[in-house]
Each structure stands twice: as structure tokens, then as C-alpha cells.
Amino acid sequence: MSKSVLVELSDALADAAEKAGKATVLVNARRRMPASGIAYAADLILTADHVIERDEDIKVTLADGTELPAQVAGRDAGSDIAVLKLERAAATVAEVTKSPARLGQIALVLGRPSTNGIEASLGTVSAIGGPIRTGRGGMLEKYIRTDGISYPGFSGGPLVAADGTVLGLNTSGLANGAAVTIPADIAWNIAETLAKHGRIKRGYLGIRSQTVEIPSASQSALKREQAAGLLIVSVEKDSPASKGGLIVGDILVAVAGTPVLHHDELFACLNGDVVGKSTPIEVLRGGQPQTLNIVIGER
């Protein structure tokens, strides 16, 4: 007699939890209960930055119970991601999904908050959004929400598809305690940078601004349709903006040729690629376009 559809689904989810659980580790780096992590490489663990409360005496427990010392290889509060380097290469590496998360998709929220083993919660992908600015000074290009429960100690663990592949990294450290998932492609790219360089560079101009509409005559002068820009209302003393010639009253309309209509777009343009480099900043001054080359600082 063949299995029922529900039994087959149940078995598939149990297999998925077992598969992903082999790459889900316990991270002990804070005073209260431990958190979780994902094996990014045999000697590197990806976890949430906010669960790393000390730089020394960090312990990671693998799925087979092996406990290994670890050191911080890199961390970034803005994205709430940290990478730990194990004393030796011994972890089972997680398999990342080849397909991005889809709305309504069944997913497992996994964690290893204690040495008793893996824990899981079942839900569906309830929302996919972004970009959003995080409360920790970063920009998240995309995020995933699920209606699965992230229990205490689940931060740093994976969101898992029904085939056992990792959809992303779960954290409660970005949205005022609410659980969100950083998609795997974004988390893995950040991890690669942290493993190589130890930090993420973020650009800094040193201005305060507000969104304003651009009059049609000024749009004609720009030779493009751009409905809004950023009116500069203050410039910090000795900042990159001040040294580069930006003044109060300028309307910032583009960075390195990319139109800027809102603050989030400016934030996205000031990424690590432009830090320390002379970058063309286009403004409207007296209604006429002008380009200033400004060396972008680091936040």
C-alpha cells in the first residue's frame, strides 16, 4: 500500500531537517543561552552578529557533538552577520538553495540552541520585501518573513526549503526583535567579504537632506525625467561633502551616474566600492546641473 501524501510530505520535511541539521551548529559566545550558526565552509561558521558578545572563549558545537574553539574572522553590525573561524576544518558544509524563496513556500526554521540537538519549526514564506534600512546602520537589499516560530537561540540558524537546502539566515537582531531571514545569496556574499577582509565598508558624505520635488525646468536642464532629489539642509564640518564643495541648498540628484530620488537610494550608492574614491556627485545648484568629484569617506 502506497504512503499517503501527508506521510510523504512529513517524511520529506524530516529528511530536510536532518540534512540541514548536519550543517547547523551551536554558537556559545554570549552570557545567556547559546545561539545557532550555519557552516559556510568546513572551518567557517556564519551566524548573527548580535549573538557574539565576546571576542574570546567562543565555542562552537557541531552536529556530531564535537566542541571546537573559534575566533571572530569578521563581523558586520549593519547586516547582523558574523563569521567565525574554527580551530580546524571539521564542519559539514550547508547546501545553499539554487532557487530563491517564493511566497507561500513551505519552509523549516532550524536552530541548535542547546547540546540536546536540533530544533525545528514549520511555516510558510509569508512575505518577501526590501530594500530596507536596518536599525544598525546597514541596508538589506531583500528580506524574507515566515510564520514559523524562531524560538530563543534560533538566531544565526537557517531557513530551510523542503529539499534541505538553505534559503537564508534567521535573525531577530535587525527588526526590533522580530524574526527575519537574510536570503542566502546576500548572506553568503557578505560572509565572503567578511572572511577575506573582516568588515564591510560603508560610505559617508556628511550631509543631512530631505526629499524635494524637482521642477520641470530643472528636469529639462538635467536632460532626463527625475521627479525628486535630496535637498541638502546641513553639511558637517570637515566632512567629505564639505571638502568636496557641497553646500546647503544644493539638490543632490545622482551619484556616479545613478539618479538619486530618496535617502535609501543614496545609502545604496554609498557602498564599499566607492569608499576612498573620487566619485562624481551631480547636484542642482541654482536650478542648473553641476558635477562635483568628492572622495567618499567611510562610516
Secondary structure as GFF3:
##gff-version 3
##sequence-region A 1 299
A	DSSP	alpha_helix	5	21	.	.	.	ID=ss1
A	DSSP	beta_strand	24	28	.	.	.	ID=ss2
A	DSSP	beta_strand	35	41	.	.	.	ID=ss3
A	DSSP	beta_strand	44	48	.	.	.	ID=ss4
A	DSSP	three_ten_helix	49	51	.	.	.	ID=ss5
A	DSSP	beta_strand	58	61	.	.	.	ID=ss6
A	DSSP	beta_strand	67	76	.	.	.	ID=ss7
A	DSSP	beta_strand	81	86	.	.	.	ID=ss8
A	DSSP	beta_strand	106	114	.	.	.	ID=ss9
A	DSSP	beta_strand	117	129	.	.	.	ID=ss10
A	DSSP	beta_strand	132	133	.	.	.	ID=ss11
A	DSSP	beta_strand	139	140	.	.	.	ID=ss12
A	DSSP	beta_strand	143	146	.	.	.	ID=ss13
A	DSSP	beta_strand	158	160	.	.	.	ID=ss14
A	DSSP	beta_strand	166	175	.	.	.	ID=ss15
A	DSSP	beta_strand	178	183	.	.	.	ID=ss16
A	DSSP	alpha_helix	184	197	.	.	.	ID=ss17
A	DSSP	beta_strand	203	204	.	.	.	ID=ss18
A	DSSP	beta_strand	207	213	.	.	.	ID=ss19
A	DSSP	alpha_helix	216	222	.	.	.	ID=ss20
A	DSSP	beta_strand	228	235	.	.	.	ID=ss21
A	DSSP	alpha_helix	240	244	.	.	.	ID=ss22
A	DSSP	beta_strand	251	255	.	.	.	ID=ss23
A	DSSP	beta_strand	258	259	.	.	.	ID=ss24
A	DSSP	alpha_helix	263	269	.	.	.	ID=ss25
A	DSSP	beta_strand	278	285	.	.	.	ID=ss26
A	DSSP	beta_strand	288	295	.	.	.	ID=ss27
A	DSSP	beta_strand	297	298	.	.	.	ID=ss28
###
